[in-house]
Amino acid sequence: MKANYRRCISCRRIGIKQEFWRIVRVFPSGQVQLDEGMGRSAYICPQSGCLSAAQKKNRLGRSLHTSVPETLYKTLWQRLSQKNDEQSSSNQPEST
């Protein structure tokens, strides 16, 4: 099966769809949410540089053609910190 490729709206990196977070403006309500729903989508790398640039330059809002609520950015930052915490705990060696 052919892989689905997407592009990060912040750094413009191309990668497999599963490597990115998906933000959706749901049709017809216009509500912006994460990971589910049908409508206009934007993809962003799960990295702090991409997320801060997207927030600072309103790249999500321009890509989705709507305003993005601040709560969505807070959720993305929380998700990023959880991901970083999981990676740091899995990289630490086991002490015996």
C-alpha positions in Angstrom: 0.0 0.0 0.0 1.3 3.5 -0.9 2.2 5.7 2.0 0.3 9.0 2.6 2.6 11.9 2.7 1.9 15.3 4.3 3.8 18.6 4.7 4.3 20.5 8.0 2.8 23.9 7.8 5.7 25.4 9.8 9.0 23.9 8.6 7.6 22.5 5.3 9.1 19.1 5.9 7.4 16.2 4.1 6.8 13.0 5.9 4.4 10.1 6.4 1.0 11.2 7.7 1.5 9.4 11.1 4.6 11.5 11.9 2.5 14.7 12.2 -0.3 16.1 14.4 -3.5 16.8 12.5 -5.5 19.9 13.2 -9.0 20.1 11.6 -11.5 22.8 10.9 -14.7 20.7 11.0 -17.3 21.2 8.3 -19.9 22.7 8.6 -19.5 24.0 12.2 -16.1 25.6 11.6 -14.9 24.3 15.0 -11.1 23.6 15.2 -10.1 20.4 16.9 -7.3 17.8 17.0 -7.0 14.5 15.1 -10.6 13.8 14.1 -13.3 15.0 11.9 -13.9 15.8 8.2 -13.0 19.2 6.9 -9.9 21.4 6.1 -6.8 19.9 7.7 -3.4 21.2 8.5 -0.4 19.1 9.7 2.4 20.1 12.0 5.5 18.4 13.3 5.5 17.4 17.0 8.5 19.6 17.8 8.7 22.8 19.8 10.3 24.8 17.0 7.5 24.1 14.6 4.8 24.7 17.2 6.2 28.0 18.4 6.7 29.3 14.8 3.2 28.2 13.9 1.7 30.0 16.9 3.9 33.1 16.5 3.2 33.6 12.8 -0.5 32.3 12.8 0.3 29.5 10.4 -2.5 27.3 11.6 -5.0 30.1 11.2 -3.9 30.9 7.7 -3.8 27.3 6.7 -7.3 26.5 8.1 -8.8 29.9 7.0 -10.1 30.5 10.5 -9.0 31.8 13.9 -7.4 29.1 16.1 -8.4 29.2 19.8 -5.6 29.7 22.4 -6.9 26.5 24.1 -5.8 24.4 21.1 -2.3 25.8 21.3 -2.2 25.0 25.1 -3.4 21.4 24.3 -0.6 21.0 21.7 2.0 22.3 24.1 0.8 19.9 26.8 0.9 17.0 24.3 4.5 18.0 23.3 5.6 18.1 26.9 4.1 14.7 27.5 5.8 13.3 24.5 9.1 14.7 25.6 8.6 13.3 29.1 7.9 9.8 27.7 11.0 10.0 25.5 13.3 11.1 28.3 12.0 8.4 30.6 12.5 5.7 28.0 16.0 6.9 27.2 17.2 6.6 30.8 19.1 3.4 31.6 17.7 0.9 34.1 19.4 1.0 37.5 20.0 -2.3 39.2 
